[in-house]
């Protein structure tokens, strides 16, 4: 088995800096991993082993890291013989006084050495961040290497437990926060690029709020953050919200909070969900600070809208559009007022049909195709309004022909909407959106 594994590992190394990975190198890694899995000695020994293993990994190039992770995935799973023996003993013990001891032994047999290795990193400073970054590597390799799936499943499970929302801390970030943290925001903003320090300062002004979740073991790394504008209307243009020259709104008059950007920052935490908890915590915080707030809504992108239209060109004509997808992206029509009105009306119809009819291929076939829509509907929001021309940036035109959406969080309807969406796939919409979605 070991020689076969060596050949498989060497086959994916390529001609790069670790092309010399062979039996000796693999044996050295194997010894290090086995020592971590055995977990001998006290806390100091565990910290020393984990630090040495982390250093080994960090010094490898990309192909070397791939080989290292394959070694963990393929050689440090549960021992089949021990599992079979424990399972047989459990079957024989069912109904007897020894059943629960047999169950505990079966559970222990199923706990792989991979878990023991991963847990060792909790002993070192920055160990949790190391594992998050390691999983980001793992997810990249997993796209073409399915044999890494067992390691990914176990690591995702560990991270989900360690990043349970009960352990997370909600913090408001202001212009007075540390420069290092503010730089992180600029780096991590994934929805609307922060173009300058002036742009960032505008997003942190008195009529704005920015909240982030942090983990105690990663105190300077926001896990997810949301940007909020305090207004007196349902915003329909992100350019207007981000206008650095617009007058500052008196937040004491605000009756509406607009969530206009939600950014996940850690690729290694994919599949670990805490966005819904962030919004609920932020709504509670805002209500405490601003007693007049009555409306909570988003101004959200449609990241998959243009791609869907390109794959289904007939939908453009069905909605009354005479332009193809590339002409819509180019945006020449925007400068002609009469044409722009006609095109925007048709885009609103097309977007309503996309949001309510286009379904994801995976799962039960009832989930909306658009990931942002799935997120907000799953949290109890309804599709309130479609805003053609909401994002006139190059990115906005490329991904959605400039269309944006308001998802409204009606606090009296959240629970009912969540249950209907989960049980029936029901999509909550306003009357205006329902009219737009109807066939001509």
C-alpha positions as CSV (number, residue, x, y, z in Angstrom):
1,X,0.0,0.0,0.0
2,X,2.8,2.5,0.9
3,X,4.6,2.0,-2.4
4,X,1.4,2.5,-4.3
5,X,0.7,5.7,-2.4
6,X,4.2,6.9,-3.1
7,X,3.7,6.5,-6.8
8,X,0.3,8.3,-6.7
9,X,1.8,11.1,-4.7
10,X,4.8,11.5,-7.0
11,X,2.5,11.5,-10.0
12,X,0.8,14.8,-8.9
13,X,4.0,16.6,-7.8
14,X,5.0,17.7,-11.3
15,X,8.3,19.3,-12.3
16,X,8.3,22.1,-9.7
17,X,10.4,22.7,-6.6
18,X,9.3,19.5,-4.8
19,X,9.7,17.2,-7.8
20,X,12.2,15.2,-5.7
21,X,9.4,14.0,-3.3
22,X,10.0,10.3,-2.9
23,X,10.0,7.6,-0.3
24,X,12.5,9.3,2.1
25,X,10.6,12.6,2.1
26,X,7.3,10.8,2.5
27,X,8.7,8.7,5.3
28,X,9.8,11.8,7.1
29,X,6.4,13.4,6.8
30,X,4.8,10.1,7.8
31,X,6.8,10.0,11.0
32,X,5.9,13.6,11.9
33,X,2.2,12.9,11.3
34,X,2.3,9.7,13.3
35,X,3.9,11.5,16.3
36,X,1.1,14.1,16.2
37,X,-1.5,11.4,15.9
38,X,-0.1,9.5,18.9
39,X,-0.3,12.6,21.0
40,X,2.3,11.4,23.5
41,X,3.6,13.6,26.3
42,X,2.0,16.8,27.8
43,X,1.0,20.1,26.5
44,X,4.5,21.3,25.8
45,X,5.2,18.3,23.7
46,X,2.0,18.7,21.8
47,X,2.7,22.3,21.1
48,X,6.3,21.5,19.9
49,X,5.0,18.7,17.5
50,X,2.3,20.9,16.1
51,X,4.6,23.8,15.5
52,X,7.1,21.6,13.7
53,X,4.4,20.1,11.6
54,X,3.0,23.5,10.7
55,X,6.5,24.8,9.8
56,X,7.1,21.7,7.5
57,X,3.8,22.4,5.7
58,X,4.4,26.2,5.3
59,X,7.9,25.6,3.8
60,X,6.4,23.5,1.0
61,X,5.5,24.8,-2.4
62,X,2.0,24.3,-3.8
63,X,2.5,20.8,-5.2
64,X,4.3,19.7,-2.1
65,X,1.4,20.8,0.1
66,X,-0.9,18.9,-2.2
67,X,1.2,15.7,-1.7
68,X,1.4,16.4,2.1
69,X,-2.4,16.6,2.4
70,X,-2.9,13.5,0.3
71,X,-0.7,11.6,2.7
72,X,-2.9,12.7,5.6
73,X,-6.1,11.8,3.8
74,X,-5.0,8.4,2.5
75,X,-3.0,7.0,5.3
76,X,-4.4,8.4,8.6
77,X,-8.0,7.4,8.4
78,X,-9.7,4.9,10.8
79,X,-8.2,1.4,11.0
80,X,-10.6,-0.9,9.1
81,X,-9.7,-3.9,11.2
82,X,-10.4,-2.1,14.5
83,X,-13.7,-0.7,13.2
84,X,-14.8,-4.2,12.0
85,X,-13.9,-5.7,15.4
86,X,-15.6,-2.9,17.4
87,X,-18.7,-3.1,15.2
88,X,-19.0,-6.9,15.7
89,X,-18.6,-6.5,19.5
90,X,-21.3,-3.8,19.5
91,X,-23.7,-6.0,17.6
92,X,-23.2,-8.8,20.1
93,X,-23.6,-6.4,23.0
94,X,-26.9,-4.8,21.9
95,X,-29.4,-5.3,24.7
96,X,-26.8,-6.3,27.3
97,X,-25.2,-4.3,30.1
98,X,-22.1,-3.9,28.0
99,X,-23.9,-2.2,25.1
100,X,-22.9,1.4,26.0
101,X,-19.2,0.4,26.6
102,X,-19.3,-1.3,23.2
103,X,-20.8,1.8,21.6
104,X,-18.1,4.0,23.1
105,X,-15.4,1.7,21.7
106,X,-17.0,1.7,18.2
107,X,-17.1,5.5,18.3
108,X,-13.5,5.6,19.3
109,X,-12.6,3.2,16.5
110,X,-14.3,5.4,14.0
111,X,-12.4,8.5,15.1
112,X,-9.6,8.8,12.6
113,X,-6.0,9.8,13.2
114,X,-6.7,12.7,10.9
115,X,-8.8,14.3,13.6
116,X,-6.1,13.8,16.3
117,X,-3.6,15.4,14.0
118,X,-5.8,18.4,13.2
119,X,-6.7,19.0,16.9
120,X,-3.0,19.3,17.8
121,X,-2.9,22.7,16.1
122,X,-5.1,24.1,18.8
123,X,-2.0,24.0,21.0
124,X,-0.1,26.6,19.1
125,X,-0.5,30.4,18.6
126,X,-2.3,31.1,15.3
127,X,-3.1,27.4,15.1
128,X,-6.7,27.9,14.3
129,X,-5.9,30.4,11.5
130,X,-3.3,27.9,10.2
131,X,-6.1,25.3,9.8
132,X,-8.4,27.7,8.1
133,X,-5.7,28.6,5.6
134,X,-4.9,24.9,5.2
135,X,-8.5,24.1,4.3
136,X,-8.4,26.9,1.7
137,X,-5.5,25.0,0.1
138,X,-7.4,21.8,0.4
139,X,-10.5,23.1,-1.3
140,X,-8.5,24.2,-4.3
141,X,-6.9,20.8,-4.7
142,X,-10.2,19.0,-4.0
143,X,-11.6,20.3,-7.3
144,X,-9.4,17.9,-9.2
145,X,-8.5,15.3,-6.5
146,X,-11.5,13.6,-5.0
147,X,-9.2,11.4,-2.7
148,X,-8.9,14.5,-0.5
149,X,-12.6,14.4,0.3
150,X,-12.3,12.4,3.6
151,X,-9.8,14.9,5.0
152,X,-12.0,17.8,3.9
153,X,-15.1,16.4,5.5
154,X,-13.4,15.9,8.8
155,X,-11.7,19.3,8.8
156,X,-15.0,21.1,7.9
157,X,-16.7,19.3,10.8
158,X,-13.9,20.4,13.2
159,X,-14.1,24.0,12.0
160,X,-17.9,24.0,12.2
161,X,-17.6,23.0,15.9
162,X,-14.8,25.5,16.6
163,X,-16.6,28.3,14.8
164,X,-20.0,27.7,16.3
165,X,-21.8,31.1,16.5
166,X,-21.9,30.8,20.3
167,X,-18.1,31.3,20.3
168,X,-18.1,34.3,18.0
169,X,-17.9,38.0,19.0
170,X,-19.8,40.7,17.2
171,X,-17.9,44.0,17.0
172,X,-18.7,47.3,15.4
173,X,-15.8,48.6,13.3
174,X,-15.3,52.4,13.2
175,X,-12.8,54.8,11.7
176,X,-11.0,54.7,15.0
177,X,-10.4,50.9,14.8
178,X,-6.8,49.8,14.2
179,X,-5.2,50.6,10.9
180,X,-4.3,46.9,10.5
181,X,-8.0,46.0,10.8
182,X,-9.1,48.7,8.4
183,X,-6.6,47.4,5.9
184,X,-8.2,43.9,6.2
185,X,-11.6,45.4,5.3
186,X,-10.2,46.9,2.2
187,X,-8.6,43.6,1.3
188,X,-11.6,41.4,2.1
189,X,-14.5,43.5,0.6
190,X,-15.9,41.2,-2.0
191,X,-19.1,42.9,-3.2
192,X,-18.3,46.6,-3.8
193,X,-14.5,47.3,-4.0
194,X,-13.2,49.9,-1.5
195,X,-11.3,52.2,-3.8
196,X,-9.5,54.4,-1.3
197,X,-9.2,55.4,2.3
198,X,-11.7,58.2,1.6
199,X,-14.1,55.6,0.3
200,X,-13.7,53.5,3.5
201,X,-14.1,56.6,5.7
202,X,-17.4,57.3,3.9
203,X,-18.6,53.8,4.7
204,X,-17.8,54.3,8.4
205,X,-19.5,57.8,8.7
206,X,-22.2,58.6,11.3
207,X,-25.0,57.5,8.9
208,X,-23.3,54.1,8.4
209,X,-22.5,51.1,10.4
210,X,-20.1,48.2,9.8
211,X,-20.2,45.0,11.9
212,X,-18.1,41.9,11.9
213,X,-17.9,38.5,13.6
214,X,-14.6,37.6,15.2
215,X,-13.3,34.3,16.7
216,X,-11.3,34.7,20.0
217,X,-8.4,32.7,18.5
218,X,-8.3,35.0,15.4
219,X,-8.9,38.4,17.0
220,X,-7.6,40.5,14.1
221,X,-9.3,38.5,11.3
222,X,-12.9,39.4,10.6
223,X,-14.7,36.2,9.6
224,X,-17.7,38.0,7.9
225,X,-18.7,41.6,7.9
226,X,-21.8,43.6,6.8
227,X,-22.0,47.2,5.8
228,X,-25.2,49.2,6.7
229,X,-26.6,52.5,5.5
230,X,-29.1,54.3,7.7
231,X,-31.7,56.0,5.5
232,X,-35.3,57.1,5.3
233,X,-36.1,55.1,2.1
234,X,-35.6,51.8,0.3
235,X,-32.3,52.4,-1.5
236,X,-32.3,51.5,-5.2
237,X,-28.7,52.5,-6.3
238,X,-25.4,51.4,-4.8
239,X,-23.7,54.3,-6.6
240,X,-25.8,56.7,-4.6
241,X,-25.1,54.9,-1.4
242,X,-21.3,55.0,-2.0
243,X,-21.2,58.6,-3.2
244,X,-18.4,60.2,-1.2
245,X,-19.8,63.7,-1.9
246,X,-23.3,63.0,-0.8
247,X,-24.4,64.9,2.3
248,X,-24.3,62.8,5.5
249,X,-27.8,61.8,6.6
250,X,-29.0,62.5,10.1
251,X,-29.0,59.0,11.5
252,X,-31.5,60.1,14.3
253,X,-34.1,60.4,11.5
254,X,-33.5,57.0,10.0
255,X,-36.4,54.5,9.8
256,X,-34.6,52.1,7.3
257,X,-31.4,50.1,7.6
258,X,-30.0,49.0,4.2
259,X,-27.5,46.1,4.2
260,X,-25.6,46.8,1.1
261,X,-22.6,44.5,1.3
262,X,-22.0,41.2,3.1
263,X,-18.5,39.7,2.7
264,X,-17.2,36.3,3.8
265,X,-13.4,36.7,4.3
266,X,-12.0,33.2,5.0
267,X,-12.1,30.8,2.0
268,X,-11.2,28.0,4.4
269,X,-14.6,28.4,6.2
270,X,-16.7,27.5,3.2
271,X,-19.6,25.5,4.3
272,X,-19.5,26.9,7.9
273,X,-22.5,29.3,7.9
274,X,-22.9,32.2,10.3
275,X,-24.2,34.9,8.0
276,X,-27.8,34.6,9.1
277,X,-26.7,35.0,12.8
278,X,-24.8,38.1,11.9
279,X,-27.8,39.8,10.3
280,X,-30.0,38.9,13.3
281,X,-27.4,40.2,15.8
282,X,-26.9,43.4,13.8
283,X,-30.7,44.0,13.6
284,X,-30.9,43.7,17.4
285,X,-28.0,46.1,17.9
286,X,-29.4,48.7,15.4
287,X,-32.8,48.6,17.1
288,X,-31.2,49.2,20.4
289,X,-29.3,52.3,19.1
290,X,-32.0,53.7,16.8
291,X,-35.6,53.4,18.2
292,X,-37.2,54.8,15.0
293,X,-35.9,52.0,12.8
294,X,-38.8,50.0,11.3
295,X,-37.5,48.6,8.0
296,X,-34.6,46.3,7.4
297,X,-33.7,45.5,3.8
298,X,-30.7,44.7,1.5
299,X,-29.5,46.2,-1.7
300,X,-28.1,43.1,-3.2
301,X,-26.4,42.0,-6.4
302,X,-27.6,39.2,-8.7
303,X,-24.2,37.5,-9.3
304,X,-25.5,34.8,-11.6
305,X,-28.1,36.7,-13.6
306,X,-26.1,37.6,-16.7
307,X,-24.6,34.1,-16.9
308,X,-28.0,32.5,-16.7
309,X,-29.3,34.8,-19.5
310,X,-26.3,33.9,-21.7
311,X,-27.1,30.2,-21.2
312,X,-30.8,30.8,-21.9
313,X,-30.9,33.5,-24.7
314,X,-34.6,32.9,-25.5
315,X,-35.5,34.3,-22.1
316,X,-34.2,37.7,-23.3
317,X,-36.7,37.8,-26.2
318,X,-39.5,36.4,-24.0
319,X,-39.0,39.4,-21.6
320,X,-39.2,41.8,-24.5
321,X,-35.5,42.5,-25.0
322,X,-34.2,43.2,-28.5
323,X,-30.5,43.2,-27.3
324,X,-28.4,40.1,-26.6
325,X,-26.4,39.6,-23.5
326,X,-23.2,41.1,-24.8
327,X,-24.9,44.3,-25.9
328,X,-26.6,44.5,-22.5
329,X,-23.2,44.3,-20.8
330,X,-21.6,46.8,-23.1
331,X,-24.2,49.3,-21.9
332,X,-24.4,51.6,-24.9
333,X,-28.2,51.6,-24.5
334,X,-27.9,53.4,-21.1
335,X,-27.1,56.7,-22.8
336,X,-30.3,56.8,-24.8
337,X,-33.1,57.7,-22.5
338,X,-36.0,56.3,-24.3
339,X,-34.2,53.0,-25.1
340,X,-32.9,52.8,-21.5
341,X,-36.5,53.0,-20.1
342,X,-37.6,50.2,-22.4
343,X,-34.6,48.0,-21.7
344,X,-34.9,48.5,-17.9
345,X,-38.5,47.6,-17.9
346,X,-37.7,44.4,-19.8
347,X,-34.7,43.7,-17.5
348,X,-37.0,44.0,-14.4
349,X,-39.3,41.3,-15.9
350,X,-36.4,39.1,-16.8
351,X,-34.9,39.4,-13.3
352,X,-38.2,38.6,-11.6
353,X,-38.5,35.5,-13.7
354,X,-34.9,34.6,-12.9
355,X,-35.4,35.0,-9.2
356,X,-38.6,33.1,-9.0
357,X,-38.2,30.4,-11.6
358,X,-34.6,29.6,-12.2
359,X,-33.7,26.6,-10.0
360,X,-30.4,25.1,-8.8
361,X,-29.7,21.7,-10.4
362,X,-28.6,20.2,-7.1
363,X,-30.8,19.2,-4.2
364,X,-34.6,18.8,-4.6
365,X,-34.9,21.2,-7.5
366,X,-36.8,23.7,-5.5
367,X,-33.9,26.0,-4.5
368,X,-33.4,29.2,-6.4
369,X,-30.4,29.2,-8.7
370,X,-29.1,32.5,-7.4
371,X,-26.9,31.9,-4.3
372,X,-27.7,35.4,-2.8
373,X,-31.4,34.7,-3.2
374,X,-31.1,31.4,-1.5
375,X,-29.2,33.0,1.4
376,X,-31.8,35.7,2.1
377,X,-34.9,33.6,1.5
378,X,-33.4,31.0,3.8
379,X,-33.2,33.7,6.5
380,X,-36.8,34.7,6.1
381,X,-36.6,37.7,3.8
382,X,-38.9,38.4,0.8
383,X,-38.0,39.7,-2.6
384,X,-39.4,43.2,-2.3
385,X,-38.2,45.2,-5.3
386,X,-36.1,44.9,-8.5
387,X,-33.9,47.8,-9.3
388,X,-32.6,48.1,-12.9
389,X,-29.6,50.4,-13.1
390,X,-28.9,49.7,-9.4
391,X,-25.2,49.0,-10.1
392,X,-23.8,50.8,-13.1
393,X,-20.2,49.7,-12.4
394,X,-18.3,47.5,-14.8
395,X,-18.7,44.6,-12.4
396,X,-22.4,45.2,-12.0
397,X,-23.0,45.3,-15.8
398,X,-20.9,42.2,-16.3
399,X,-22.7,40.0,-13.7
400,X,-26.3,41.4,-13.8
401,X,-26.7,44.0,-16.5
402,X,-26.7,46.6,-13.7
403,X,-29.8,45.1,-11.9
404,X,-30.0,44.9,-8.1
405,X,-32.6,43.6,-5.7
406,X,-34.1,44.7,-2.4
407,X,-34.7,41.8,0.0
408,X,-36.9,42.9,2.9
409,X,-36.6,41.5,6.4
410,X,-40.1,42.0,7.8
411,X,-39.6,40.9,11.4
412,X,-43.2,39.8,11.8
413,X,-42.9,37.4,8.8
414,X,-39.4,36.0,9.2
415,X,-40.3,32.7,11.0
416,X,-43.2,31.9,8.7
417,X,-41.1,32.6,5.6
418,X,-38.2,30.5,6.8
419,X,-40.5,27.5,7.4
420,X,-42.3,27.9,4.1
421,X,-39.1,28.1,2.2
422,X,-37.6,25.1,4.0
423,X,-40.7,22.9,3.7
424,X,-42.1,23.8,0.3
425,X,-39.4,25.9,-1.4
426,X,-41.9,28.8,-1.3
427,X,-40.4,32.1,-2.5
428,X,-41.8,35.1,-0.7
429,X,-42.3,38.1,-3.0
430,X,-44.0,41.4,-3.0
431,X,-47.0,41.9,-5.2
432,X,-45.0,44.1,-7.6
433,X,-42.4,41.3,-8.1
434,X,-45.1,38.7,-8.7
435,X,-46.7,40.9,-11.4
436,X,-43.3,41.3,-13.1
437,X,-42.7,37.5,-13.0
438,X,-45.9,36.7,-14.8
439,X,-45.7,35.5,-18.5
440,X,-46.7,38.1,-21.0
